[in-house]
């Protein structure tokens, strides 16, 4: 049975997904999309896109 998620529930899901990704890599850049409705088994529909932040190499010209 589908139901609508509250804004609080959506915020909790986003925070949980963000915390899981940051625990693995603190430099992660990500986007989390939570749909307003659950699926038939009442699980939220969540899409997560994760990209690792590029590391800058030390530049000897700039004293790095």
Buried (B, 14 or more C-beta within 10 A) or exposed (E): EEEEBEEEBBEBBBEEBBEEBEEEEEEBEBEBEBEEEBEEEEEBBBEBEBEEEEEEEEEEEEEE
